[in-house]
Amino acid sequence: MSYELINQPTEVCRMFSRQFWAKALELARLYGWQSKGTLPPPHLDFYELNADWHGTYLTNDGQVVKAEDAFLLAAALEKSLDHIPDANIEIKWDPQLWVEEDLPEWLTPEEQEMIEEGLQDGLLDIMGIHPLEFFAGDEKGHLKAFIRFCRLGSFKIF
């Protein structure tokens, strides 16, 4: 699963993995961000559905992150940049150790890679990698791009 974040006034769109999004929110919390909660997706009528909206950031339903919250998210993440190593940190993992049986031969190489990437994301969750380590090296540039995106203001999560 991935997250597509869209700033509607500028039509700027950014795509992030589930892992990146979760680690960015975790890192922001570590640096003082207190979430304001999201607004419900404008295309759903929660009154009509007899449902409550809980302000979640971890679904991709089209909910709205308010401008103030986006600015505070960017500020917290910016505080973390000096503490994130510039060099990549090697995470040792071997997908073959975690697969009980070989993958079926009929899978294409692309499908096998997708399965292994999903496994790697799961392993990062299991391993409990710290956000400062997750964003080390190449990911630090992606985090900076995300900070710039948050400075644009309100955005939707798809």
Secondary structure, DSSP 8 states (H G I E B T S, - for coil): -EEEEEETTTTEEEEEEHHHHHHHHHHHHHTT------B--TT--HHHHT------SSS-S-EEE-HHHHHHHHHHHHHHGGGS-SS-------HHHH-SS---TTS-HHHHHHHHHHHHHHHHHHHT--HHHHTSTHHHHHHHHHHHHHTT--EEE-
